[in-house]
Amino acid sequence: MGESSNAAANRGRFSPSDGQGQAKATADQDNLQRGLVFHKPKPEYDPHQVTLIKKLQTSLSSTLDFFFPLASRLATIEHGDETVSFFVDCNNAGAEFVHVVADGVSVSDIIEQTYVPDHIVSSFFPLNGVRNYEGTSKPLVAVQVTELVDGIFIGCTINHAVIDGISFWHFFNSWSEFSRGFDSLSKPPILERWFLPDTYSPIRIPFFKKEQLHSKFIPPPLKQRVFHFTAESIAKLKAKANAEIGTHKISSLQALMSHLWRSAVHNKQLDPDQETIFEIVIGVRSRLQPPLPKQYLGNAIQGANITMKAGEVLEQGLGYVALKMNETVAMHIEEKLRNHLESWRENPKIPTVLDRPSNCFLLGSSPRHDVYGNDFGWGRPIAVRRGPGNKFDGLIIIFPGAEEGSVDIEACLSPETLQGMRNDAEFMDVVTDL
């Protein structure tokens, strides 16, 4: 059953399109979904989980008092010229809280399988299949707490047109603080909006066509696998990439992503002349002058594409590919970001998953997100998983690993590609079994 947790009665508007980045690109996509796996609390903590569930619900409500735009709904303004503007109507409509029991499902069923058991994990998330524009009638935040035989899974779904990954985990971290008994937040959200100078009127976005609203991207048969990389194996890749190209500027993440991209391209068996794209979602809070505060609540991200022929990715080596990533990311200075936003403000477009070119890989999330700091009162999480939304062949989600400096990559690819990567000795040489 679903229960509503209400925020304080704050009123006003909170515009998702005022924030830098991908609010413009996510209206037609699914919500952002992340979930944490915990061992079940010891009996002395809460013998029947009654107090635990009530505590989670109450602390969620307290968190929404501070993140009150998330306890609201999207609203629209139609301008009469076949355009519409979106904003968050801070109407205290509430978030959704659901408590269920998964009889017979254990922690090992989730984290000890070769492939992510999508049929199980997807059932742990609320609002599956709900797209961001449906936030006009659906909650912007929905939480499902699922009791396992020996654990707890907390799945959270938040409208991606309103916040990005940094804000998502900021909200999650804040919720865990209240659940642990905090009287106030260590890092309250900053709600002041930012877009461009002299931008006071709402952004006018072309109406969605009926076929866009009712069409749904159905991916081909895909599987997901989590690859674990220790801090030592990542350092090894970084050293190799920098040595190959004679530099010191290639980062650990760029070396790791290049390693994965090369294996995926090889095992997709692409024609050497086919183009392949690796899209990186760049956080821009620190790239603006003055920088946006880390606690800024909104979207502050920008996509960057590295486009190469498949043969070039494979033949030029790890260092060459990583250097291309490094150069692309370095280009995203404030001037480029502002120019992009100026262009989009004049001609706003809403891309969809269907617009994504073939042989495209998209890197989402970040190894810098505070995933394992989410202690709700009975211990740290033991694993993180994503929900079923926005799946396509080439989706790469990166999380910090449970051990310091380690990284987990959840790759969503065809079964044939994943099997090939599993048999790829060069790739698996730096992968550690979880």
N, C-alpha and C positions, 0 to 999 in steps of 0.2 A: 504494500500500500504506500501511497505517497503522502508526505506531510509537508506543510509549508512553513518555512522559517522566515519571519518578517524582519526587515531592517527598521531602523528608526525612521520616523516619518519626515524625511527630507524631501523637499520639493525643488523643481527646477529642471533645467536641461543640461545634458552632458553629451557633447557631440563626438561620436566616434571618428568622424572625418576631420576633426580638428587636429588629431594626433598624426605625427609623422608615420608614413609607411603603409602597411598592407591592409588597413581598413578598407581601402578602395578595391582590394583584390579578392576579398573573401566573402562577399555577400552571398554568392551562389554556392559556397563550399560548406562542408559539414563543420560542426562545432569543434573546438579544441578539446581533446580527451586524454587525460593521463590518470593513472591509478597506481597505488602503492600496496605492496603485499607486506603484511606483518605477521609475526608469530602471534598466536593467541595469548592474551594476558594470563598471567598465573592466577589460579583460583582465588587467592587472597585479594587480588586487585578488584575483581568483580565476579563473584561466583556464577551469576546467571546472565551476565552481560546487560542487565537491565539498566544499571547505573551508567555503564559505558555508552550505550546508545543514547540515553538521555543527555549525557554529558557532551557527546559529539554534536547533538542537535542544538543544545543550548549555546555551546561555544561557537557553532556556525552562525547562529543568530547574532551573537556579540560581534563576530568578525564583520558581518554585513552592516552593522551600525557604522563602521568606519569605511567599508567598501560599498557604500549605499547605492552607487550607480548599478552595481551588479544585482541588486534586489529589485530591479526595475524592468521595463520593457522597452523595446525599440518603438519609435513612432516615426511617422513620415509627414512631410509637407509636399503636396502636389502643386506644381507651379503653373499648370495650364499650358505648358509648352512641351508636353511629353517628357518632362524631367521631374525628378523627385529628390528630396533631401531627407537624410536619415538623422535622427538624434535619439539619445536615450532620455526617455521621459521618466524622471525620478519620482515615480508614483507609489513606491512602497508596495508593489504588487507581490513581492516575495520570491524566494528561491524554493527549489524542490528538494526534499530530503526523503530518501527511501531506505528502508531497512529490510533486508531479505536474508534467508538462510539457505545456503547451498548444501543440501544433504549429500554426503558421500564425496564431496570435493575437498581435496587436501592441498596444502601448499606445494607439495612435490608435483601434483598434477599440473601446476602452472609453470614452475620454474625449472623442472628437471627433464623437460621434454626436448628433443632435438629441434622441433619446430614449435613455435608458439601455438597452443591449442586455441585457435581463434573462436571456435564455437563455445568454449568455456569463458574465455576472457571477455568476449564481446557482451556476454550476458551480465557482466559486472558493471556496466556503464549505463546511465540513464540517457534519454534523448537520442538514442541511436537513429541515424538517418535524418535527423533534424538539421536543416541548413540555416546559415546565419541570418538570412533575411526573415526567417520565421520567428525571430525574436520579437516581432510585433505582437505575437500571441503566446509564444512559449517562454519559459523562464530563461534568463540569461545565465543562470547558474543552477545546476542540478547535481546532487550528490547521491551516490548509492553506497551504503555500507553493507557488505556481504559477509556473513559469518561462514567460515569454512570449518572443516572438521578440526583443524589444528591452527587456524589462523584467521586473520581479518583482511579483507580487501576493501580499500577506500577508493572508489572511482569517482572522478570529478569531471564534469562537462561544463565548459564555459564558452559563450559566444565569442568567436575569434574576430568578429568585426569590432569588438569592443576592447579587447586586450590581446597582448602578445604573450610569448612564453615567459618572459621575465616577470610580467605582471601576474601571470597565472601562478607561478611558484611563489611570488610574494604573497598572494592571497592564501595559498596553501600553507606557507610558513606561518603566517599570522594566525590562521585557524588553529594550527598545532600549538602555538603559544597560549592562546586562550584555553585550549583544552588541557594544557599543563597547569593552569591556574594563574596565568598572568592577569594582573589587574588592568594593564594597558599594553599597547603594542610597542615593541622596541623600534619598529620602523613603520610608522603610519603611512598610508598612501598619500601621494601628492596629487590632488585632483585638478590643479590648474592646467588649462588646455594650452597646447602649442601647435601651431601649424606654420604659417608664413606671415610676415609683416603685412599689415593692411588687409588681412583676410577676416572680414567681419560678417559677410553674408554667407549663408550655407552653400556648400558645394552642390551643384545641380547634376544629378546622375541620370542618364537616359533610362526610361522605363524598361523593365524586363519584358521581353515578349512572352506570350503565354506558353510557347513551346519551351522556352528557357526555364520557366517556373515549374513546369510539370515533367520535364525530362530529367533523367537521373543517370549519371555515368555508372555503368555496370562493368567493373574490371574483369579481365580474363582470370582464369584460375591462378591464384597466387598463394604463396606461403610466406611466413615470416620466421626469421631465425635471428637469435641474439648472438652476436660474436663478442667475446670478451677479450680486451687487450689490457695487459698489466702496464704499470708505469715503466717497467724495464723494457718491455717490447716496444712501447711507443718511443722511448728514448733511442732505441736501436734504429727505428725507422727514420726518426728525425736526423740522426747522425748520418745515416746512409744518404738521405736526400740531399742534405747540405754538402756532403763530400762529393757527390756525383756532379754537382753544379758549381762547386767552388765558392760557396757563400755560407753565411751564418744566419740569414734572415728567414729561412723557411721555418714555420712554426710546427709544433707537434701535431696540431690538428690538420694543417695542410699536408703534412707527410702522411698521416693516417688516412685522410680522405683520398689522397692520390693512390695509395696502396689498394684501397677498396675499389676505387673506380677502375683501375687497371685490371683487377681480377674480374669484376663484373662485366666489363667490355669483352675481355677474353672469353669468358664462359657464356656470353650471349652469342658468341660466334658471329660478330658483326663483320660485314664486308669492310676491308681496310679503308675504302673511300667513303663509307657512310659517316655522316656527322653524328657526334654524340655530345650531349650537353650535361654539364654538372652545374646545378644551380645551388648557390649558397645563400642562406638568409642571414644577412648581416645586421647585427644590433647597432643602432646609430646614436644611442644616448650619449656616448662619450665622444662621438665624432662631430657634434655640433659645438658652436661657440656662441655663448657659453654652453657647456654640456647640459643636457637634460639630467635631472636628478635620477638616481637609480630607482627611487620609489615612485617615479612618474607612472600613473595608472593609465595605460592606453597601449596603442600600437606604435612602436618606434623601431621599425625594421625595414630593410630594403633588400630586394633580391639582386644577386649578381651572377651572371652566367659565364662559365668558361666553356667555349665551344672549340672542339678539335675533331679531326678525323680519327676514326677508330684505330687506323694503322699508326697514326702519330702518337696516340696515347700509349700504345703497346711498344712501339719501337724506340721511342726517345728516352725511355727510362723514368724511374720514380722521381729523380731530382728535377728533370725538365718539366714534368706535369705539375709537380708541387710549386715550382717557380711561377708557372702560368697562373696558378691559384693565388699565389702571393701577390703578383702584380695586379691581378683583377681586384682583389680586396683593397689593395693600397690606393687604387684609383677612386675609391668612394670617400672622397673628402667632402667637406661641408658644401663647397660650391657645386659639386656634381649632384649632391642630394637635393639642394634647393632648386637647381635647374630642372631636375626631374619632377619635383613637386609643382613647380610653376607650369610646366608643360601639361601635367596631369590635370591641374586645376582648370586649364583652358579647354582641355579635351578629355574629360574623364571616361575611362573605359573599364568595364568589369570583366576580366578574363575568367574562364572557367577551366575545370579539369579537362574538358574536351578540347580546349585550345592548346594544351600542352603537346609539344612535338614528340615524335617517337624517339626512342633511345635517349630519353631525358632522365637524369637522376636529380632528385631534390633532397638536399640535406636540411632537415628540420631539427629543432631543439638545440641544446648546447650542453657541453660537458661542464659548464660553469654554473648551471642552475643548482640551487640548493635543494637537492632531492632527499638526501639522507639526513638532513637536519630536521625532518618532519617527525618529531617524537610527540605523539599525542598523549603521553603519560605512561606508556607501558613499554617503551623501547623504540629503537630506530627501525625503519623499514628494512626489509631484506632484499627487495627487488622492486623495480618499476616497470610498468607495461603501458602501452598506449591503447586507446580504444579503436574501434573498427572504422572510424570515419576517414574520408579522403584517401582511401587506399588506391594505389595504382602501381604498375610495374616500374619500379625505380625509386620508390619512396625510401629514404634512409633517415632514420631517427637516431640521434646520438644522445646518450645520457652519461653522467658520471657513473663510474662503477662504485661498488660498495667499499672497496679498498682505496685508500688514499692514492690519487694520481691515476687510477685505472679508468677505463672507458668501456661502456657497453654500446654496441651499435645494433639496432634492430633493423634488418634489411627486409624490405617487402619486394620480392622478385618472383619470377616464374619458378616452379619446382625444378625445372631443368637447369636454370642458372644457379640456383642455390646448391644443387647437387654437385654441379661442376666446381663451384667455389669450395665446397667441402672436400673435393678431391684435388684441389689446387695446392700442391705442396708449398710453393713459394708464398702463397697467401696465408695458408694455415700455419706456417712456421712461426708466426708471431701471434697466433690466436691461442688462448688458453680456455680449456673447458671450464664452464661454470660449476 
